[in-house]
Amino acid sequence: MKAAFKHVLLTRFNIRVPEWRDTDKNGLTVLDDTWMIHRIDLFQKFTVPSVLEQTSKNFSWIVLADEATHPRFKEELEALPFYEVLYVKDWLVDLQSRLKGKGWLATTRLDNDDVIHPKFIETIQENVTTKKTHFINLTNGYTLHGHKLRPKHHAANPFMTLVEKGPDIKSIYFMPHGRAMRKHGPIVQVTEGRLWTQIIHERNYINE
């Protein structure tokens, strides 16, 4: 990775976002103990191994968890030494405070039940420029539903990156990813390869 910028992978876990409803696509309560058990299993089975397999190691990973997380689940999250668990109250403000600093920073979204290709981080870093604030979107990936793997194209997907310069860092989470093309920009659309997979399962919050 170029020395001119830092790269941080960000994953929300049991964060309560005000505009979200309290149930998943099947009407089941989210963020309760049953949800946490299921989601930690997916996270450890799919997401963590895919991050460990990255060809570029020049990045850090922050997992955001609610400060009121039960000690049982804190222990499970903290058992994996591959990321920093940041416990938050006002999650976006707390995250922005943690990231605040001089210089260029790239922040990339990764949901806690999804998978990235080994060259995901490397490809993002190859497309970073430190001349202006911009988004990077890897347009092509897959959805995996059971044993069915299907190609997916998404012009503003939940694997997006924001490149910006400090000291006041917004982070990629400052707005919903779908608004990047409509209300923000510029956005670099990277079309080569299929570099991510969305896991479709019974406890998804919503499927697009």
PyRosetta script that sets phi, psi and omega in degrees:
from pyrosetta import init, pose_from_sequence

init()
pose = pose_from_sequence("MKAAFKHVLLTRFNIRVPEWRDTDKNGLTVLDDTWMIHRIDLFQKFTVPSVLEQTSKNFSWIVLADEATHPRFKEELEALPFYEVLYVKDWLVDLQSRLKGKGWLATTRLDNDDVIHPKFIETIQENVTTKKTHFINLTNGYTLHGHKLRPKHHAANPFMTLVEKGPDIKSIYFMPHGRAMRKHGPIVQVTEGRLWTQIIHERNYINE")
pose.set_psi(1, 143.3)
pose.set_omega(1, 177.5)
pose.set_phi(2, -60.5)
pose.set_psi(2, 142.1)
pose.set_omega(2, -179.7)
pose.set_phi(3, -72.1)
pose.set_psi(3, -8.6)
pose.set_omega(3, -172.8)
pose.set_phi(4, -78.2)
pose.set_psi(4, -8.4)
pose.set_omega(4, 179.6)
pose.set_phi(5, -149.9)
pose.set_psi(5, 159.8)
pose.set_omega(5, 174.6)
pose.set_phi(6, -107.4)
pose.set_psi(6, 154.6)
pose.set_omega(6, -177.7)
pose.set_phi(7, -129.3)
pose.set_psi(7, 127.1)
pose.set_omega(7, 179.7)
pose.set_phi(8, -126.5)
pose.set_psi(8, 126.7)
pose.set_omega(8, 173.5)
pose.set_phi(9, -88.8)
pose.set_psi(9, 133.2)
pose.set_omega(9, -175.9)
pose.set_phi(10, -121.7)
pose.set_psi(10, 133.0)
pose.set_omega(10, 178.4)
pose.set_phi(11, -134.1)
pose.set_psi(11, 120.5)
pose.set_omega(11, 172.8)
pose.set_phi(12, -82.1)
pose.set_psi(12, 141.1)
pose.set_omega(12, 176.9)
pose.set_phi(13, -110.9)
pose.set_psi(13, -95.2)
pose.set_omega(13, -177.5)
pose.set_phi(14, -101.7)
pose.set_psi(14, 46.2)
pose.set_omega(14, 179.8)
pose.set_phi(15, -81.0)
pose.set_psi(15, 136.8)
pose.set_omega(15, 175.3)
pose.set_phi(16, -93.2)
pose.set_psi(16, 111.6)
pose.set_omega(16, 178.7)
pose.set_phi(17, -98.0)
pose.set_psi(17, 122.6)
pose.set_omega(17, -170.8)
pose.set_phi(18, -51.8)
pose.set_psi(18, -38.8)
pose.set_omega(18, -174.9)
pose.set_phi(19, -81.7)
pose.set_psi(19, -5.6)
pose.set_omega(19, 179.2)
pose.set_phi(20, -83.9)
pose.set_psi(20, 148.9)
pose.set_omega(20, 174.2)
pose.set_phi(21, -79.8)
pose.set_psi(21, 172.9)
pose.set_omega(21, -172.8)
pose.set_phi(22, -97.1)
pose.set_psi(22, 7.6)
pose.set_omega(22, -179.8)
pose.set_phi(23, -130.6)
pose.set_psi(23, 157.5)
pose.set_omega(23, 177.4)
pose.set_phi(24, -85.4)
pose.set_psi(24, -169.3)
pose.set_omega(24, -175.2)
pose.set_phi(25, -64.9)
pose.set_psi(25, -19.7)
pose.set_omega(25, 179.5)
pose.set_phi(26, -101.4)
pose.set_psi(26, 8.3)
pose.set_omega(26, 178.2)
pose.set_phi(27, 83.0)
pose.set_psi(27, 9.5)
pose.set_omega(27, 179.0)
pose.set_phi(28, -88.1)
pose.set_psi(28, 145.9)
pose.set_omega(28, -177.6)
pose.set_phi(29, -63.6)
pose.set_psi(29, 135.1)
pose.set_omega(29, 176.8)
pose.set_phi(30, -98.9)
pose.set_psi(30, 156.1)
pose.set_omega(30, 174.2)
pose.set_phi(31, 73.3)
pose.set_psi(31, 6.0)
pose.set_omega(31, 174.9)
pose.set_phi(32, -86.6)
pose.set_psi(32, -175.4)
pose.set_omega(32, -175.2)
pose.set_phi(33, -62.0)
pose.set_psi(33, -40.9)
pose.set_omega(33, 179.8)
pose.set_phi(34, -62.8)
pose.set_psi(34, -43.0)
pose.set_omega(34, 177.6)
pose.set_phi(35, -61.6)
pose.set_psi(35, -43.9)
pose.set_omega(35, -178.2)
pose.set_phi(36, -63.2)
pose.set_psi(36, -43.6)
pose.set_omega(36, 179.7)
pose.set_phi(37, -59.6)
pose.set_psi(37, -47.1)
pose.set_omega(37, 179.9)
pose.set_phi(38, -64.1)
pose.set_psi(38, -44.1)
pose.set_omega(38, -174.8)
pose.set_phi(39, -72.7)
pose.set_psi(39, -36.7)
pose.set_omega(39, 176.3)
pose.set_phi(40, -64.2)
pose.set_psi(40, -36.9)
pose.set_omega(40, 176.9)
pose.set_phi(41, -61.7)
pose.set_psi(41, -46.4)
pose.set_omega(41, 177.7)
pose.set_phi(42, -63.2)
pose.set_psi(42, -43.1)
pose.set_omega(42, -179.2)
pose.set_phi(43, -58.4)
pose.set_psi(43, -46.8)
pose.set_omega(43, -178.0)
pose.set_phi(44, -73.9)
pose.set_psi(44, -30.0)
pose.set_omega(44, -176.6)
pose.set_phi(45, -81.4)
pose.set_psi(45, -38.4)
pose.set_omega(45, -173.0)
pose.set_phi(46, -112.5)
pose.set_psi(46, -54.2)
pose.set_omega(46, -169.5)
pose.set_phi(47, -70.3)
pose.set_psi(47, -52.8)
pose.set_omega(47, -176.4)
pose.set_phi(48, -58.0)
pose.set_psi(48, -49.2)
pose.set_omega(48, 179.6)
pose.set_phi(49, -58.5)
pose.set_psi(49, -36.0)
pose.set_omega(49, -179.0)
pose.set_phi(50, -68.3)
pose.set_psi(50, -33.4)
pose.set_omega(50, 177.6)
pose.set_phi(51, -72.1)
pose.set_psi(51, -38.7)
pose.set_omega(51, -179.9)
pose.set_phi(52, -65.3)
pose.set_psi(52, -22.6)
pose.set_omega(52, -177.3)
pose.set_phi(53, -89.5)
pose.set_psi(53, 7.1)
pose.set_omega(53, -177.9)
pose.set_phi(54, -63.5)
pose.set_psi(54, 136.8)
pose.set_omega(54, 179.0)
pose.set_phi(55, -70.0)
pose.set_psi(55, -31.3)
pose.set_omega(55, 173.5)
pose.set_phi(56, -95.6)
pose.set_psi(56, 130.5)
pose.set_omega(56, 177.7)
pose.set_phi(57, -105.3)
pose.set_psi(57, 5.5)
pose.set_omega(57, -174.8)
pose.set_phi(58, -89.5)
pose.set_psi(58, 63.4)
pose.set_omega(58, 176.7)
pose.set_phi(59, -158.1)
pose.set_psi(59, 163.3)
pose.set_omega(59, 173.0)
pose.set_phi(60, -119.4)
pose.set_psi(60, 164.7)
pose.set_omega(60, -174.7)
pose.set_phi(61, -132.3)
pose.set_psi(61, 124.8)
pose.set_omega(61, 177.2)
pose.set_phi(62, -116.5)
pose.set_psi(62, 126.3)
pose.set_omega(62, 175.2)
pose.set_phi(63, -105.1)
pose.set_psi(63, 123.7)
pose.set_omega(63, -177.5)
pose.set_phi(64, -94.2)
pose.set_psi(64, 125.7)
pose.set_omega(64, 178.9)
pose.set_phi(65, -131.8)
pose.set_psi(65, 150.8)
pose.set_omega(65, 179.3)
pose.set_phi(66, -65.4)
pose.set_psi(66, 140.2)
pose.set_omega(66, -178.6)
pose.set_phi(67, -63.6)
pose.set_psi(67, -20.9)
pose.set_omega(67, -180.0)
pose.set_phi(68, -90.7)
pose.set_psi(68, 11.4)
pose.set_omega(68, 178.7)
pose.set_phi(69, -54.8)
pose.set_psi(69, 135.7)
pose.set_omega(69, -179.8)
pose.set_phi(70, -61.2)
pose.set_psi(70, 140.1)
pose.set_omega(70, -179.6)
pose.set_phi(71, -51.7)
pose.set_psi(71, -33.8)
pose.set_omega(71, 178.3)
pose.set_phi(72, -58.3)
pose.set_psi(72, -44.8)
pose.set_omega(72, -177.4)
pose.set_phi(73, -78.8)
pose.set_psi(73, -30.9)
pose.set_omega(73, 173.5)
pose.set_phi(74, -58.2)
pose.set_psi(74, -44.0)
pose.set_omega(74, -179.6)
pose.set_phi(75, -61.4)
pose.set_psi(75, -40.7)
pose.set_omega(75, -179.7)
pose.set_phi(76, -68.2)
pose.set_psi(76, -41.6)
pose.set_omega(76, 179.3)
pose.set_phi(77, -67.0)
pose.set_psi(77, -40.2)
pose.set_omega(77, -176.1)
pose.set_phi(78, -79.3)
pose.set_psi(78, -8.3)
pose.set_omega(78, -179.2)
pose.set_phi(79, -71.3)
pose.set_psi(79, -18.1)
pose.set_omega(79, -178.8)
pose.set_phi(80, -101.2)
pose.set_psi(80, 114.7)
pose.set_omega(80, -171.1)
pose.set_phi(81, -86.5)
pose.set_psi(81, 27.4)
pose.set_omega(81, -173.1)
pose.set_phi(82, -100.0)
pose.set_psi(82, -1.6)
pose.set_omega(82, -176.7)
pose.set_phi(83, -152.7)
pose.set_psi(83, 167.5)
pose.set_omega(83, 173.3)
pose.set_phi(84, -97.4)
pose.set_psi(84, 128.2)
pose.set_omega(84, 173.1)
pose.set_phi(85, -91.2)
pose.set_psi(85, 119.3)
pose.set_omega(85, 179.9)
pose.set_phi(86, -107.3)
pose.set_psi(86, 111.9)
pose.set_omega(86, 179.7)
pose.set_phi(87, -86.9)
pose.set_psi(87, 129.0)
pose.set_omega(87, -169.4)
pose.set_phi(88, -130.1)
pose.set_psi(88, 154.7)
pose.set_omega(88, 173.6)
pose.set_phi(89, -107.4)
pose.set_psi(89, -64.1)
pose.set_omega(89, 171.5)
pose.set_phi(90, -96.4)
pose.set_psi(90, 90.3)
pose.set_omega(90, -158.8)
pose.set_phi(91, -60.2)
pose.set_psi(91, -43.8)
pose.set_omega(91, -177.2)
pose.set_phi(92, -72.0)
pose.set_psi(92, -41.4)
pose.set_omega(92, 177.5)
pose.set_phi(93, -62.0)
pose.set_psi(93, -44.5)
pose.set_omega(93, -179.7)
pose.set_phi(94, -64.5)
pose.set_psi(94, -39.9)
pose.set_omega(94, 178.0)
pose.set_phi(95, -65.0)
pose.set_psi(95, -47.7)
pose.set_omega(95, -179.4)
pose.set_phi(96, -60.8)
pose.set_psi(96, -36.6)
pose.set_omega(96, 176.5)
pose.set_phi(97, -65.0)
pose.set_psi(97, -40.1)
pose.set_omega(97, 178.9)
pose.set_phi(98, -65.1)
pose.set_psi(98, -34.0)
pose.set_omega(98, -175.7)
pose.set_phi(99, -89.5)
pose.set_psi(99, -12.6)
pose.set_omega(99, -173.6)
pose.set_phi(100, -56.6)
pose.set_psi(100, 133.3)
pose.set_omega(100, 179.3)
pose.set_phi(101, 171.1)
pose.set_psi(101, 169.4)
pose.set_omega(101, -178.9)
pose.set_phi(102, -79.3)
pose.set_psi(102, 161.5)
pose.set_omega(102, 175.5)
pose.set_phi(103, 89.1)
pose.set_psi(103, 179.4)
pose.set_omega(103, -177.3)
pose.set_phi(104, -86.3)
pose.set_psi(104, 140.7)
pose.set_omega(104, -179.8)
pose.set_phi(105, -137.0)
pose.set_psi(105, 133.5)
pose.set_omega(105, 172.0)
pose.set_phi(106, -107.4)
pose.set_psi(106, 125.6)
pose.set_omega(106, 175.3)
pose.set_phi(107, -118.2)
pose.set_psi(107, 133.0)
pose.set_omega(107, -175.0)
pose.set_phi(108, -122.8)
pose.set_psi(108, 133.8)
pose.set_omega(108, 176.8)
pose.set_phi(109, -78.4)
pose.set_psi(109, 141.7)
pose.set_omega(109, 168.3)
pose.set_phi(110, -148.4)
pose.set_psi(110, 116.4)
pose.set_omega(110, 178.2)
pose.set_phi(111, -69.3)
pose.set_psi(111, 155.7)
pose.set_omega(111, -172.4)
pose.set_phi(112, -79.7)
pose.set_psi(112, 6.6)
pose.set_omega(112, 177.0)
pose.set_phi(113, -130.3)
pose.set_psi(113, 19.2)
pose.set_omega(113, -177.9)
pose.set_phi(114, -116.8)
pose.set_psi(114, 174.9)
pose.set_omega(114, -172.0)
pose.set_phi(115, -130.2)
pose.set_psi(115, 142.7)
pose.set_omega(115, 174.8)
pose.set_phi(116, -119.9)
pose.set_psi(116, 146.4)
pose.set_omega(116, 177.9)
pose.set_phi(117, -67.1)
pose.set_psi(117, 151.1)
pose.set_omega(117, 179.5)
pose.set_phi(118, -54.3)
pose.set_psi(118, -27.1)
pose.set_omega(118, -179.6)
pose.set_phi(119, -99.0)
pose.set_psi(119, 13.8)
pose.set_omega(119, -179.9)
pose.set_phi(120, -58.6)
pose.set_psi(120, -56.3)
pose.set_omega(120, -178.3)
pose.set_phi(121, -64.2)
pose.set_psi(121, -44.4)
pose.set_omega(121, -179.6)
pose.set_phi(122, -58.0)
pose.set_psi(122, -43.7)
pose.set_omega(122, -178.7)
pose.set_phi(123, -65.4)
pose.set_psi(123, -42.5)
pose.set_omega(123, 176.9)
pose.set_phi(124, -58.7)
pose.set_psi(124, -48.2)
pose.set_omega(124, -176.1)
pose.set_phi(125, -63.6)
pose.set_psi(125, -31.8)
pose.set_omega(125, 177.4)
pose.set_phi(126, -67.7)
pose.set_psi(126, -19.3)
pose.set_omega(126, -176.8)
pose.set_phi(127, -107.2)
pose.set_psi(127, 6.3)
pose.set_omega(127, 177.1)
pose.set_phi(128, -78.6)
pose.set_psi(128, 135.5)
pose.set_omega(128, 168.9)
pose.set_phi(129, -122.2)
pose.set_psi(129, 143.3)
pose.set_omega(129, -179.7)
pose.set_phi(130, -105.3)
pose.set_psi(130, 39.1)
pose.set_omega(130, 178.9)
pose.set_phi(131, -107.3)
pose.set_psi(131, -24.4)
pose.set_omega(131, -177.6)
pose.set_phi(132, -159.1)
pose.set_psi(132, 158.0)
pose.set_omega(132, 173.9)
pose.set_phi(133, -68.0)
pose.set_psi(133, 133.8)
pose.set_omega(133, -179.3)
pose.set_phi(134, -160.3)
pose.set_psi(134, 162.1)
pose.set_omega(134, 173.5)
pose.set_phi(135, -100.4)
pose.set_psi(135, 152.8)
pose.set_omega(135, 171.5)
pose.set_phi(136, -126.0)
pose.set_psi(136, 128.2)
pose.set_omega(136, -179.6)
pose.set_phi(137, -127.6)
pose.set_psi(137, 121.6)
pose.set_omega(137, 174.4)
pose.set_phi(138, -87.7)
pose.set_psi(138, 104.1)
pose.set_omega(138, -164.4)
pose.set_phi(139, -70.3)
pose.set_psi(139, -26.8)
pose.set_omega(139, -168.4)
pose.set_phi(140, -113.8)
pose.set_psi(140, 134.2)
pose.set_omega(140, 177.0)
pose.set_phi(141, -156.8)
pose.set_psi(141, -147.9)
pose.set_omega(141, -179.7)
pose.set_phi(142, -139.5)
pose.set_psi(142, 164.1)
pose.set_omega(142, 161.0)
pose.set_phi(143, -116.3)
pose.set_psi(143, 141.9)
pose.set_omega(143, 177.7)
pose.set_phi(144, -120.7)
pose.set_psi(144, 115.1)
pose.set_omega(144, 179.8)
pose.set_phi(145, -123.4)
pose.set_psi(145, 105.2)
pose.set_omega(145, -172.5)
pose.set_phi(146, 65.9)
pose.set_psi(146, -118.8)
pose.set_omega(146, 177.7)
pose.set_phi(147, -105.0)
pose.set_psi(147, 9.0)
pose.set_omega(147, -177.2)
pose.set_phi(148, -98.3)
pose.set_psi(148, 113.5)
pose.set_omega(148, 178.4)
pose.set_phi(149, -102.4)
pose.set_psi(149, 119.9)
pose.set_omega(149, -176.1)
pose.set_phi(150, -123.6)
pose.set_psi(150, 140.1)
pose.set_omega(150, 175.8)
pose.set_phi(151, -63.5)
pose.set_psi(151, 146.3)
pose.set_omega(151, -179.6)
pose.set_phi(152, -139.6)
pose.set_psi(152, 135.8)
pose.set_omega(152, 174.4)
pose.set_phi(153, -118.5)
pose.set_psi(153, 132.4)
pose.set_omega(153, -176.3)
pose.set_phi(154, -146.8)
pose.set_psi(154, 119.1)
pose.set_omega(154, -174.7)
pose.set_phi(155, -80.8)
pose.set_psi(155, -9.5)
pose.set_omega(155, 177.2)
pose.set_phi(156, -153.3)
pose.set_psi(156, 72.9)
pose.set_omega(156, -167.3)
pose.set_phi(157, -94.5)
pose.set_psi(157, 171.9)
pose.set_omega(157, -177.9)
pose.set_phi(158, -79.4)
pose.set_psi(158, 21.4)
pose.set_omega(158, 173.1)
pose.set_phi(159, -116.6)
pose.set_psi(159, 20.1)
pose.set_omega(159, -170.9)
pose.set_phi(160, -73.3)
pose.set_psi(160, 157.8)
pose.set_omega(160, 179.9)
pose.set_phi(161, -123.2)
pose.set_psi(161, 142.7)
pose.set_omega(161, 171.3)
pose.set_phi(162, -116.8)
pose.set_psi(162, 129.8)
pose.set_omega(162, 175.5)
pose.set_phi(163, -109.5)
pose.set_psi(163, 123.0)
pose.set_omega(163, -176.4)
pose.set_phi(164, -148.7)
pose.set_psi(164, 166.8)
pose.set_omega(164, -178.4)
pose.set_phi(165, -114.4)
pose.set_psi(165, 137.1)
pose.set_omega(165, 179.6)
pose.set_phi(166, -71.1)
pose.set_psi(166, 179.9)
pose.set_omega(166, 17.6)
pose.set_phi(167, -86.9)
pose.set_psi(167, -22.1)
pose.set_omega(167, -176.3)
pose.set_phi(168, -94.3)
pose.set_psi(168, 98.0)
pose.set_omega(168, -175.1)
pose.set_phi(169, -90.5)
pose.set_psi(169, 130.4)
pose.set_omega(169, 176.5)
pose.set_phi(170, -85.2)
pose.set_psi(170, -42.7)
pose.set_omega(170, -175.0)
pose.set_phi(171, 82.0)
pose.set_psi(171, 160.0)
pose.set_omega(171, -179.3)
pose.set_phi(172, -62.3)
pose.set_psi(172, -19.3)
pose.set_omega(172, -178.1)
pose.set_phi(173, -85.2)
pose.set_psi(173, 3.5)
pose.set_omega(173, -174.9)
pose.set_phi(174, -69.6)
pose.set_psi(174, -14.9)
pose.set_omega(174, 175.6)
pose.set_phi(175, -149.5)
pose.set_psi(175, 156.2)
pose.set_omega(175, 176.1)
pose.set_phi(176, -58.7)
pose.set_psi(176, 139.5)
pose.set_omega(176, -173.8)
pose.set_phi(177, -57.9)
pose.set_psi(177, -31.2)
pose.set_omega(177, -178.5)
pose.set_phi(178, -67.0)
pose.set_psi(178, -15.7)
pose.set_omega(178, -179.6)
pose.set_phi(179, -87.4)
pose.set_psi(179, -8.1)
pose.set_omega(179, -173.9)
pose.set_phi(180, -58.2)
pose.set_psi(180, -42.1)
pose.set_omega(180, -179.1)
pose.set_phi(181, -77.0)
pose.set_psi(181, -34.7)
pose.set_omega(181, -173.6)
pose.set_phi(182, -80.7)
pose.set_psi(182, -35.5)
pose.set_omega(182, -170.3)
pose.set_phi(183, -125.6)
pose.set_psi(183, -9.2)
pose.set_omega(183, -177.5)
pose.set_phi(184, -134.7)
pose.set_psi(184, -179.8)
pose.set_omega(184, 179.0)
pose.set_phi(185, 153.6)
pose.set_psi(185, -175.0)
pose.set_omega(185, -2.4)
pose.set_phi(186, -71.5)
pose.set_psi(186, 166.1)
pose.set_omega(186, -179.2)
pose.set_phi(187, -128.1)
pose.set_psi(187, 129.8)
pose.set_omega(187, 177.1)
pose.set_phi(188, -93.1)
pose.set_psi(188, 115.9)
pose.set_omega(188, 180.0)
pose.set_phi(189, -94.9)
pose.set_psi(189, 114.2)
pose.set_omega(189, -179.2)
pose.set_phi(190, -100.0)
pose.set_psi(190, 117.0)
pose.set_omega(190, -170.3)
pose.set_phi(191, -103.9)
pose.set_psi(191, -13.6)
pose.set_omega(191, -176.8)
pose.set_phi(192, -75.8)
pose.set_psi(192, 140.1)
pose.set_omega(192, 176.4)
pose.set_phi(193, 74.8)
pose.set_psi(193, 168.3)
pose.set_omega(193, 172.0)
pose.set_phi(194, -119.5)
pose.set_psi(194, 105.7)
pose.set_omega(194, -162.0)
pose.set_phi(195, -113.3)
pose.set_psi(195, 11.4)
pose.set_omega(195, 177.4)
pose.set_phi(196, -154.1)
pose.set_psi(196, 160.2)
pose.set_omega(196, 176.5)
pose.set_phi(197, -139.0)
pose.set_psi(197, 125.4)
pose.set_omega(197, 172.5)
pose.set_phi(198, -89.9)
pose.set_psi(198, 125.0)
pose.set_omega(198, 179.4)
pose.set_phi(199, -87.3)
pose.set_psi(199, 117.9)
pose.set_omega(199, 178.8)
pose.set_phi(200, -94.4)
pose.set_psi(200, 120.5)
pose.set_omega(200, -176.9)
pose.set_phi(201, -142.5)
pose.set_psi(201, 177.1)
pose.set_omega(201, -172.5)
pose.set_phi(202, -71.5)
pose.set_psi(202, -14.8)
pose.set_omega(202, -178.0)
pose.set_phi(203, -111.3)
pose.set_psi(203, 17.7)
pose.set_omega(203, 173.7)
pose.set_phi(204, -57.8)
pose.set_psi(204, 143.5)
pose.set_omega(204, 174.4)
pose.set_phi(205, -65.0)
pose.set_psi(205, -47.0)
pose.set_omega(205, 176.9)
pose.set_phi(206, -158.5)
pose.set_psi(206, 148.9)
pose.set_omega(206, 172.9)
pose.set_phi(207, -112.9)
pose.set_psi(207, 133.9)
pose.set_omega(207, 180.0)
pose.set_phi(208, -83.2)
pose.dump_pdb("model.pdb")
